[in-house]
Amino acid sequence: MNFRPVPHSALGASALRAGANRLVIRLQPNETIPLYCLAKQPGEGMNLASVHLDLAFDQFFREGQMEAYQRLLLDVINGRLALFVRRDEQEATWRWVEPILNEWKASNKPPKPYASGTWGPAAASAMLAQHGGEVIELHAFDDQRAQSDALAKAVGDALHASLAAQAATSDAGIAGASTAGMSNAGARPALLAVSGGSSPRPFLQTLSTQSFDWPRMAVTLVDDRRVPETDSASNAQLVHATLLQNAAQNTTFWPLVDTSQDLHSHVAALNADPRFANVPDVAILGMGEDGHTASIFADAPEWDHAITTAERFVAVHPGSAPHARVSWSLSALKEVKHLFLLIAGPRKMDVLNAAASSLQKNAILQLANDKGVRLDVYWCAN
């Protein structure tokens, strides 16, 4: 259970980045109840760190713990009924459950299955989206390999669906053009936008090995630092080294940075570029511990412009990070049909949970609380 953050932190932004207080109840095996609290680190600074208070039954009570069925059978043998429900309670439970079972049987619509660790079946998310609700669907994994494999498959399915939709539209256009005696221009490629940083590296390497229809696709970036591509801070360099390899080595790449031009002139040229007249079909976002996504930083002087402009691209000068940036705007990201968020670790999950439940000044909150935006979150515990 994550406790809600305070509306205003007297300790400044560092307190918000430290995460949330949490109560974790582990039932089986090794019953424990740790309470994670934020405490000021020793020293002159005002920095917070998470510390925990533990009730670990196997350490506090030295005698061995019985397995669940051992306890059950011993209670039956000894006539101890404290842990059993009474007859009238059981009958009341069935009076509530049986109509649901009967309706499922009569309508031939069984319960919708969903994977362990997610936030429910896709049908529930679709129903919520139909009624104008924001949708965040969580896909949780224990390790990076499983996370990368699952996200690569989901991205592949999304790209395939985009190409199929474009082909149907193109076929209809060709039929209409033929009837009118006109020619039809070639279909645009399906556009995939990826993020930089260290977190997506294993995923991008996995994605490069997938047997997608790469010749019909183009790759671009969600954002990039305004540095030459030879600089290690360049996201374009990362994409060339990880994604544009193996099966994807000949895929078209559309960069966002041109250091030979003035930054604002280049952003204006991007906004006029017909290649970017449409938003990406698929975008994989990352997220910082301050809640920024793409390069939409709350401490940048361009914050208000970045979250309100209808233009595709914005120039950003983050206060807390080096280098000027070029980024897709918030309004453009909201238009992306297949939007994924790739994060790892408990602190990133705390940031996402806080954004979904309380008002904060960050970009991920703007997405998580926007009605009509569907965000598929691929989270790895480690």
Sequence and secondary structure as in RCSB ss.txt:
>XXXX:A:sequence
MNFRPVPHSALGASALRAGANRLVIRLQPNETIPLYCLAKQPGEGMNLASVHLDLAFDQFFREGQMEAYQRLLLD
VINGRLALFVRRDEQEATWRWVEPILNEWKASNKPPKPYASGTWGPAAASAMLAQHGGEVIELHAFDDQRAQSDA
LAKAVGDALHASLAAQAATSDAGIAGASTAGMSNAGARPALLAVSGGSSPRPFLQTLSTQSFDWPRMAVTLVDDR
RVPETDSASNAQLVHATLLQNAAQNTTFWPLVDTSQDLHSHVAALNADPRFANVPDVAILGMGEDGHTASIFADA
PEWDHAITTAERFVAVHPGSAPHARVSWSLSALKEVKHLFLLIAGPRKMDVLNAAASSLQKNAILQLANDKGVRL
DVYWCAN
>XXXX:A:secstr
 B    SS TT HHHHHT   EE  B SSS EEEEEEEEE SSSS  EEEEEEEEEHHHHS S    HHHHHHHH
HHHT  TTS  HHHHHHHHHHHHHHHHHHHHHT       TTSSS HHHHHHHHHTT  EEEEEEESSHHHHHHH
HHHHHHHHHHHHHHHHHHHHHHHHHHHHHHT        EEEEE  SSTTHHHHHHHHTS   GGGEEEEESEEE
SS TTSTT HHHHHHHHTSSGGGTT EEE S  TTS HHHHHHHHHH GGGSS  SEEEE   TTS BTTB TTS
TTHHHHHH  SSEEEE  SSSSS EEEE HHHHHH SEEEEEEESHHHHHHHHHHHHS  SSHHHHHHT TT EE
EEEEE  
